[in-house]
Amino acid sequence: MITALALTFINQLIIFVLGPKIAAGSTLPLLETVQLIELAEVFERMDALFTLLLFLGLIIKMVAFFNSAVIGLERITKIGFKKWGLPLGALIYGLSFLSPNYTHHIMTGRKTVVTFWFPVFQFILPLLLFIVIVIRKRKKLKKQPAS
């Protein structure tokens, strides 16, 4: 709930400061908004602090995703997580050079995600998980003796 309110507030702030046309066309609208902030002619370069916080947040997010992938691979393959760290890190590092620039990365990602990943993770995977849960529940009910 708090996150939703914070995101709503930030989006409204961006639209109020930049306007709807510039906000929609901007790559990083929050950074552009922060660059316009001036507090009592003392804090004029807030964008440096914002960029530092943005990178810190991105690093934390990437480390969490990387650790999740390593732990997931460990559980799937029964190979220790320490053996997965370097190969997975090398794979991610190599794949990071596929897109020549940020715009190409975003456009390719939108096409791929909307076409392939959204249907899988929004419909197919939840349906399969639901079917597995129903089947397991029925097996448990059949194994229990009638009392």
Secondary structure, DSSP 4 states (H G I P E B T S, - for coil): -HHHHHHHHHHHHHHHHH-HHHHHH-SSHHHHHHHT--BTTTB--HHHHHHHHHHHHHHHHHHHHHHHHHHHHHHHH---HHHHHHHHHHHHHHHTTSSSSHHHHHHHHHHHIIIIIHHIIIIIHHHHHHHHHHHHHHHHHHHSPP-
